[in-house]
Structures are given as C-alpha cells and as structure tokens.
C-alpha cells in the first residue's frame, strides 16, 4: 500500500467514520490505518494509541457540537420553540444521519464501566448538551425545572436512538422530538 500524505485533522475525520460504524473496541489500529491509507507503523507517528486517537476524535466532535449546535441555545431574535427545534434538528443531522448512529451515545455505552482517557470528554459533551437545553428551557421555566427537563429530554433522546437502531425505524426519534417540543409554550 502506498503511503498517503495526510495530517492529524484528516485522520480524525476519517477515523470518526470508522469508529461510528464499528465501535471503539471492534476497531483495530490496522482498520484505522487502512481507512487513512497509512501503514500501521506510520499511524503511530500521528497517535500513540487507539485510546489517544479516540480522545482526539471525541474532542473534535465536542468542539463542533459546541460551536455549531449547542450555540444555537444562545441565539437571539428567534422564539424559544424555534430555537429548540433548530438545535434538535441540527443535533440529529450531526449525530444520527450517518451509518452507525450516535458516536457519543454508542461510545458511552461501550466504555461506561471502563477507565479510558476520553470518558471525561464524553461527559463534557453530555454536559454541554444539557446546558444548551437548560438554557432554552429557562426562557420558560425556573432553573431547577429546566435542568430536570434537559436531563429527561437527553435521556429520552438517547433511548430513542437505541430503539430506532434496534427496531430499524426512526419513529421513536420523531416521537421524542415532538414530545420535547411540546414542553415549549
């Protein structure tokens, strides 16, 4: 296999797709190197281990979500309901529109009982999501209620993702989307 000229950002984007499709533990360094057009040995030039690479992949996902999705919660000049709808649609498109489903939810389930360096990044993604939803809910509810609604909505969305994958229908996601929007006045 000829060596491909690449950089860390290209590797992160390519391997995100592989991790999303195969999961963390079922993906080997050989799989990742092949997907990037690199020999396994040269892959280590960029990342010392699969764990370090996954940490960078998830940091990239978090940065994107914070910038392009969760920031919608702070937009002005748009109704609360429209803000929530816009954010949830963009979140769904970002996390669910590709083969393999939600990289955040899937990876969380896969490593929940493990000690991995990227566990805090996963928590950070969920914390940012919760804070964004709480910010929107706080336009209509007290802070304590908003925090609870945000947590419940996220748990329901992640459950709907699992059911949608298991039963091969997106109806669960559509239903939770409608239920979440119905909480907006």
C-alpha beads as a LAMMPS data file, in Angstrom:
LAMMPS data file: protein, C-alpha beads

185 atoms
184 bonds

1 atom types
1 bond types

-500.0 500.0 xlo xhi
-500.0 500.0 ylo yhi
-500.0 500.0 zlo zhi

Masses

1 110.0

Atoms # bond

1 1 1 0.000 0.000 0.000
2 1 1 1.433 3.380 -0.958
3 1 1 1.767 5.940 1.799
4 1 1 -0.749 8.728 1.728
5 1 1 0.187 12.253 2.692
6 1 1 -2.183 13.277 5.461
7 1 1 -2.464 15.291 8.641
8 1 1 -3.971 14.795 12.091
9 1 1 -7.256 16.540 11.245
10 1 1 -7.814 14.341 8.173
11 1 1 -7.073 11.256 10.274
12 1 1 -9.531 12.380 12.951
13 1 1 -12.305 12.903 10.389
14 1 1 -11.649 9.586 8.630
15 1 1 -11.410 7.576 11.825
16 1 1 -14.589 9.149 13.202
17 1 1 -16.458 7.341 10.433
18 1 1 -14.733 4.034 11.228
19 1 1 -15.391 4.334 14.981
20 1 1 -19.013 5.309 14.307
21 1 1 -19.538 2.261 12.118
22 1 1 -17.562 -0.366 14.083
23 1 1 -17.460 0.926 17.641
24 1 1 -14.394 1.587 19.732
25 1 1 -13.479 -1.929 20.825
26 1 1 -14.223 -3.604 17.485
27 1 1 -11.973 -1.195 15.606
28 1 1 -8.307 -2.111 15.346
29 1 1 -5.380 0.167 14.651
30 1 1 -4.994 -1.747 11.374
31 1 1 -8.579 -0.846 10.434
32 1 1 -7.883 2.796 11.187
33 1 1 -4.564 2.869 9.332
34 1 1 -6.132 1.211 6.282
35 1 1 -9.020 3.696 6.254
36 1 1 -6.495 6.536 6.292
37 1 1 -4.283 4.993 3.611
38 1 1 -1.385 4.582 6.035
39 1 1 0.717 1.688 7.135
40 1 1 0.037 0.679 10.712
41 1 1 3.551 1.640 11.816
42 1 1 3.291 5.127 10.357
43 1 1 -0.065 5.586 12.008
44 1 1 1.691 5.657 15.376
45 1 1 3.636 8.700 14.159
46 1 1 0.389 10.645 14.487
47 1 1 -1.244 8.956 17.505
48 1 1 0.421 6.865 20.209
49 1 1 -2.598 4.589 20.682
50 1 1 -6.185 3.984 19.683
51 1 1 -7.275 5.473 23.008
52 1 1 -5.380 8.701 22.346
53 1 1 -6.883 8.859 18.856
54 1 1 -10.436 8.317 20.175
55 1 1 -9.838 11.080 22.719
56 1 1 -8.957 13.433 19.856
57 1 1 -11.924 12.264 17.771
58 1 1 -14.316 12.990 20.641
59 1 1 -12.682 16.363 21.365
60 1 1 -13.272 17.228 17.716
61 1 1 -16.916 16.147 17.975
62 1 1 -17.338 18.212 21.152
63 1 1 -15.766 21.292 19.578
64 1 1 -18.052 21.027 16.570
65 1 1 -21.168 20.482 18.690
66 1 1 -20.308 23.393 20.988
67 1 1 -19.687 25.713 18.042
68 1 1 -22.334 24.668 15.511
69 1 1 -25.138 23.086 17.537
70 1 1 -25.221 23.966 21.223
71 1 1 -24.507 27.636 20.491
72 1 1 -27.999 27.828 18.966
73 1 1 -29.318 27.944 22.542
74 1 1 -27.916 31.470 22.887
75 1 1 -29.283 32.894 19.639
76 1 1 -31.483 35.937 19.904
77 1 1 -34.377 37.057 17.750
78 1 1 -35.862 33.570 17.490
79 1 1 -38.692 32.062 19.531
80 1 1 -37.907 29.550 22.251
81 1 1 -39.708 26.773 20.389
82 1 1 -37.944 27.588 17.102
83 1 1 -34.598 27.673 18.901
84 1 1 -35.192 24.212 20.416
85 1 1 -36.394 22.832 17.081
86 1 1 -33.405 24.254 15.205
87 1 1 -30.937 22.869 17.739
88 1 1 -32.509 19.400 17.872
89 1 1 -32.726 19.126 14.084
90 1 1 -29.078 20.112 13.697
91 1 1 -28.064 17.747 16.503
92 1 1 -29.960 14.890 14.867
93 1 1 -28.412 15.596 11.500
94 1 1 -24.935 15.755 13.042
95 1 1 -25.109 12.686 15.261
96 1 1 -27.574 10.381 13.546
97 1 1 -27.507 10.924 9.812
98 1 1 -24.536 8.651 9.183
99 1 1 -24.117 4.907 9.307
100 1 1 -23.584 3.610 12.813
101 1 1 -25.744 6.068 14.711
102 1 1 -24.714 8.366 17.516
103 1 1 -20.946 8.202 18.130
104 1 1 -21.430 9.833 21.536
105 1 1 -24.172 7.528 22.798
106 1 1 -22.661 4.380 21.312
107 1 1 -19.199 5.080 22.696
108 1 1 -20.623 5.972 26.106
109 1 1 -22.454 2.648 26.300
110 1 1 -19.388 0.792 25.113
111 1 1 -16.939 2.249 27.650
112 1 1 -19.207 3.222 30.565
113 1 1 -17.671 0.755 33.014
114 1 1 -14.130 1.153 31.714
115 1 1 -11.368 3.516 32.662
116 1 1 -10.485 5.336 29.444
117 1 1 -8.899 8.739 28.976
118 1 1 -11.786 10.035 26.879
119 1 1 -14.555 9.355 29.408
120 1 1 -14.399 12.964 30.654
121 1 1 -14.827 14.229 27.094
122 1 1 -17.969 12.115 26.738
123 1 1 -19.280 13.605 29.981
124 1 1 -18.373 17.040 28.652
125 1 1 -20.430 16.501 25.509
126 1 1 -23.470 15.484 27.534
127 1 1 -22.885 18.384 29.952
128 1 1 -22.775 20.846 27.039
129 1 1 -25.944 19.335 25.573
130 1 1 -27.684 19.556 28.945
131 1 1 -26.564 23.156 29.438
132 1 1 -27.802 24.148 25.969
133 1 1 -31.209 22.581 26.524
134 1 1 -31.417 24.027 30.027
135 1 1 -30.645 27.482 28.618
136 1 1 -33.570 27.195 26.220
137 1 1 -35.945 25.749 28.819
138 1 1 -35.008 28.572 31.229
139 1 1 -36.701 31.016 28.887
140 1 1 -39.971 29.429 30.042
141 1 1 -39.305 27.540 33.277
142 1 1 -37.413 28.021 36.554
143 1 1 -33.802 26.812 36.651
144 1 1 -34.453 23.612 38.637
145 1 1 -37.295 22.591 36.340
146 1 1 -35.227 23.489 33.275
147 1 1 -32.333 21.350 34.448
148 1 1 -34.634 18.387 35.055
149 1 1 -36.368 18.817 31.670
150 1 1 -32.996 18.979 29.918
151 1 1 -31.757 15.771 31.586
152 1 1 -35.022 13.934 30.896
153 1 1 -35.050 15.026 27.257
154 1 1 -31.467 13.880 26.668
155 1 1 -32.098 10.510 28.298
156 1 1 -35.227 10.088 26.218
157 1 1 -33.380 11.021 23.010
158 1 1 -30.583 8.541 23.674
159 1 1 -33.131 5.818 24.457
160 1 1 -34.964 6.649 21.247
161 1 1 -31.705 6.325 19.309
162 1 1 -31.196 2.813 20.683
163 1 1 -34.779 1.774 19.951
164 1 1 -34.593 3.284 16.462
165 1 1 -31.471 1.271 15.693
166 1 1 -32.812 -1.932 17.220
167 1 1 -36.223 -1.794 15.552
168 1 1 -34.949 -0.119 12.369
169 1 1 -37.414 2.748 12.430
170 1 1 -36.992 6.438 13.089
171 1 1 -40.464 6.758 14.622
172 1 1 -39.031 6.717 18.161
173 1 1 -36.876 9.723 17.311
174 1 1 -39.767 11.551 15.693
175 1 1 -41.905 10.922 18.773
176 1 1 -39.296 12.198 21.243
177 1 1 -38.714 15.256 19.045
178 1 1 -42.450 16.076 19.175
179 1 1 -42.609 15.420 22.949
180 1 1 -39.636 17.688 23.608
181 1 1 -41.083 20.499 21.517
182 1 1 -44.440 20.099 23.273
183 1 1 -42.716 21.213 26.502
184 1 1 -42.206 24.634 24.923
185 1 1 -45.080 27.098 25.416

Bonds

1 1 1 2
2 1 2 3
3 1 3 4
4 1 4 5
5 1 5 6
6 1 6 7
7 1 7 8
8 1 8 9
9 1 9 10
10 1 10 11
11 1 11 12
12 1 12 13
13 1 13 14
14 1 14 15
15 1 15 16
16 1 16 17
17 1 17 18
18 1 18 19
19 1 19 20
20 1 20 21
21 1 21 22
22 1 22 23
23 1 23 24
24 1 24 25
25 1 25 26
26 1 26 27
27 1 27 28
28 1 28 29
29 1 29 30
30 1 30 31
31 1 31 32
32 1 32 33
33 1 33 34
34 1 34 35
35 1 35 36
36 1 36 37
37 1 37 38
38 1 38 39
39 1 39 40
40 1 40 41
41 1 41 42
42 1 42 43
43 1 43 44
44 1 44 45
45 1 45 46
46 1 46 47
47 1 47 48
48 1 48 49
49 1 49 50
50 1 50 51
51 1 51 52
52 1 52 53
53 1 53 54
54 1 54 55
55 1 55 56
56 1 56 57
57 1 57 58
58 1 58 59
59 1 59 60
60 1 60 61
61 1 61 62
62 1 62 63
63 1 63 64
64 1 64 65
65 1 65 66
66 1 66 67
67 1 67 68
68 1 68 69
69 1 69 70
70 1 70 71
71 1 71 72
72 1 72 73
73 1 73 74
74 1 74 75
75 1 75 76
76 1 76 77
77 1 77 78
78 1 78 79
79 1 79 80
80 1 80 81
81 1 81 82
82 1 82 83
83 1 83 84
84 1 84 85
85 1 85 86
86 1 86 87
87 1 87 88
88 1 88 89
89 1 89 90
90 1 90 91
91 1 91 92
92 1 92 93
93 1 93 94
94 1 94 95
95 1 95 96
96 1 96 97
97 1 97 98
98 1 98 99
99 1 99 100
100 1 100 101
101 1 101 102
102 1 102 103
103 1 103 104
104 1 104 105
105 1 105 106
106 1 106 107
107 1 107 108
108 1 108 109
109 1 109 110
110 1 110 111
111 1 111 112
112 1 112 113
113 1 113 114
114 1 114 115
115 1 115 116
116 1 116 117
117 1 117 118
118 1 118 119
119 1 119 120
120 1 120 121
121 1 121 122
122 1 122 123
123 1 123 124
124 1 124 125
125 1 125 126
126 1 126 127
127 1 127 128
128 1 128 129
129 1 129 130
130 1 130 131
131 1 131 132
132 1 132 133
133 1 133 134
134 1 134 135
135 1 135 136
136 1 136 137
137 1 137 138
138 1 138 139
139 1 139 140
140 1 140 141
141 1 141 142
142 1 142 143
143 1 143 144
144 1 144 145
145 1 145 146
146 1 146 147
147 1 147 148
148 1 148 149
149 1 149 150
150 1 150 151
151 1 151 152
152 1 152 153
153 1 153 154
154 1 154 155
155 1 155 156
156 1 156 157
157 1 157 158
158 1 158 159
159 1 159 160
160 1 160 161
161 1 161 162
162 1 162 163
163 1 163 164
164 1 164 165
165 1 165 166
166 1 166 167
167 1 167 168
168 1 168 169
169 1 169 170
170 1 170 171
171 1 171 172
172 1 172 173
173 1 173 174
174 1 174 175
175 1 175 176
176 1 176 177
177 1 177 178
178 1 178 179
179 1 179 180
180 1 180 181
181 1 181 182
182 1 182 183
183 1 183 184
184 1 184 185
